[in-house]
Amino acid sequence: MPRNETEIDAPVEDVWDVVVDPYAYPEWLVGARRIRAVDPAWPQVGAHFHHVVGGWPFRIKDTTKVRELVRPTRLVLEARARPVGVALVTMTLEARGPDRTHMVFLEEPCAGPAKYMPRPLLEATTRGRNGESLRRLRKLVETRRQASSTP
């Protein structure tokens, strides 16, 4: 399972607030373009958000569903971008002191062509994309935290 990790200079709750905010995804998740709608029950298990992923001319409209939620330390999503594929994405947060969070991001294809890609190719492309996503997430969380603490 392709795995990426990062350290974020912010409390777990600050990171969690961004990770469970679907409208923030286009700001940090590589490939996310736009959120079309969010179920009123979000982020409860079974709730969806409707998104657009990819770049022109290959934009895909599909959904992402909450499969598991342990507030504020674990979120498992079923991310769909059919016909390309469906992946289980697991985000785990661990406090490293009062103002630091360790985040692990796992992505495993579970349907579609991506599931059958050769493992080294899958790991290389996924690790690079998710590494950039975590860099953006870290910057977003840390920037929001600085802005909220500035008088």
C-alpha positions as CSV (number, residue, x, y, z in Angstrom):
1,M,0.0,0.0,0.0
2,P,1.6,3.3,-1.0
3,R,2.4,5.3,2.1
4,N,3.3,8.9,2.7
5,E,4.0,10.7,6.0
6,T,4.6,14.2,7.2
7,E,5.0,16.3,10.3
8,I,2.7,19.4,10.6
9,D,3.4,22.2,13.1
10,A,-0.2,22.4,14.4
11,P,-2.3,20.5,16.9
12,V,-4.2,17.4,15.7
13,E,-7.5,19.2,15.9
14,D,-6.3,21.9,13.4
15,V,-5.2,19.3,11.0
16,W,-8.4,17.3,11.5
17,D,-10.5,20.4,10.7
18,V,-8.9,20.6,7.2
19,V,-8.9,16.9,6.5
20,V,-12.6,16.6,7.1
21,D,-13.5,19.8,5.2
22,P,-14.3,18.6,1.6
23,Y,-14.2,22.2,0.4
24,A,-10.5,22.4,1.4
25,Y,-9.6,19.4,-0.8
26,P,-9.0,21.4,-4.0
27,E,-6.5,23.5,-2.1
28,W,-4.3,20.6,-1.1
29,L,-5.2,17.4,-2.8
30,V,-3.4,17.0,-6.1
31,G,-6.0,16.3,-8.8
32,A,-9.0,17.6,-6.9
33,R,-10.6,20.4,-9.0
34,R,-13.9,21.3,-7.5
35,I,-16.4,20.1,-4.9
36,R,-19.9,20.0,-6.5
37,A,-21.9,19.1,-3.4
38,V,-21.6,17.7,0.2
39,D,-24.2,15.5,1.9
40,P,-25.8,17.1,4.9
41,A,-24.6,14.2,7.1
42,W,-20.9,14.8,6.2
43,P,-18.5,13.6,7.7
44,Q,-20.6,10.7,9.2
45,V,-19.9,7.2,7.9
46,G,-21.7,6.6,4.6
47,A,-21.9,10.3,3.7
48,H,-20.6,11.5,0.4
49,F,-19.1,14.5,-1.3
50,H,-19.4,15.0,-5.0
51,H,-16.3,16.2,-6.8
52,V,-14.5,16.9,-10.0
53,V,-11.0,15.5,-10.5
54,G,-8.4,15.5,-13.2
55,G,-7.3,18.1,-15.8
56,W,-8.7,19.2,-19.0
57,P,-9.9,17.4,-21.2
58,F,-10.1,14.5,-18.8
59,R,-12.3,15.9,-15.9
60,I,-14.2,13.2,-14.0
61,K,-17.3,13.8,-11.9
62,D,-17.7,11.2,-9.1
63,T,-18.0,10.9,-5.4
64,T,-16.0,10.2,-2.2
65,K,-17.6,8.4,0.7
66,V,-16.7,8.1,4.4
67,R,-16.0,4.5,5.2
68,E,-14.6,5.0,8.7
69,L,-14.2,7.9,11.1
70,V,-12.5,8.1,14.5
71,R,-12.5,11.7,15.4
72,P,-9.8,13.3,15.4
73,T,-7.3,10.6,14.5
74,R,-8.5,8.5,11.6
75,L,-10.5,9.0,8.4
76,V,-11.0,6.3,5.8
77,L,-12.4,7.4,2.4
78,E,-13.5,5.5,-0.6
79,A,-12.5,7.9,-3.4
80,R,-14.0,7.3,-6.8
81,A,-12.7,8.5,-10.1
82,R,-14.4,6.1,-12.5
83,P,-13.6,4.7,-15.0
84,V,-10.0,5.3,-13.9
85,G,-10.5,3.6,-10.5
86,V,-11.6,3.5,-6.9
87,A,-9.2,3.8,-4.0
88,L,-9.3,3.5,-0.2
89,V,-7.6,6.4,1.3
90,T,-6.6,6.2,5.0
91,M,-5.5,9.3,6.9
92,T,-4.2,8.8,10.4
93,L,-3.2,11.7,12.7
94,E,-1.1,11.4,15.8
95,A,-0.3,14.1,18.3
96,R,3.5,14.7,18.8
97,G,3.2,17.2,21.6
98,P,0.6,19.9,21.9
99,D,1.4,21.7,18.7
100,R,2.7,19.0,16.3
101,T,0.9,16.3,14.3
102,H,2.3,13.3,12.5
103,M,0.1,12.3,9.6
104,V,0.2,9.0,7.6
105,F,-1.6,9.0,4.2
106,L,-2.2,5.5,2.7
107,E,-3.9,5.0,-0.7
108,E,-4.8,1.6,-2.1
109,P,-6.6,1.0,-5.4
110,C,-9.5,-1.3,-4.9
111,A,-11.2,-1.2,-8.4
112,G,-10.6,-0.1,-11.9
113,P,-7.4,-0.2,-14.0
114,A,-5.3,1.3,-11.3
115,K,-5.8,-1.8,-9.2
116,Y,-3.9,-3.8,-11.9
117,M,-1.0,-1.5,-12.5
118,P,2.4,-3.0,-11.8
119,R,3.2,-2.3,-8.2
120,P,6.4,-0.3,-8.7
121,L,4.7,2.0,-11.2
122,L,1.7,2.4,-8.9
123,E,3.9,3.2,-5.9
124,A,6.0,5.7,-7.8
125,T,3.1,7.7,-9.2
126,T,1.0,7.5,-6.0
127,R,3.9,8.3,-3.7
128,G,4.9,11.4,-5.7
129,R,1.3,12.7,-6.0
130,N,0.5,12.1,-2.4
131,G,3.8,13.6,-1.2
132,E,3.0,16.8,-3.0
133,S,-0.6,16.7,-1.5
134,L,0.9,16.4,2.0
135,R,3.3,19.3,1.4
136,R,0.3,21.4,0.3
137,L,-1.8,20.3,3.3
138,R,1.0,21.1,5.7
139,K,1.4,24.6,4.2
140,L,-2.4,25.2,4.3
141,V,-2.8,24.1,7.9
142,E,0.3,26.0,9.1
143,T,-0.8,29.1,7.2
144,R,-4.3,29.0,8.7
145,R,-2.9,28.5,12.1
146,Q,-0.6,31.5,11.8
147,A,-3.4,33.7,10.4
148,S,-5.7,32.7,13.3
149,S,-3.1,33.5,15.9
150,T,-2.2,36.9,14.5
151,P,-4.0,39.8,16.3
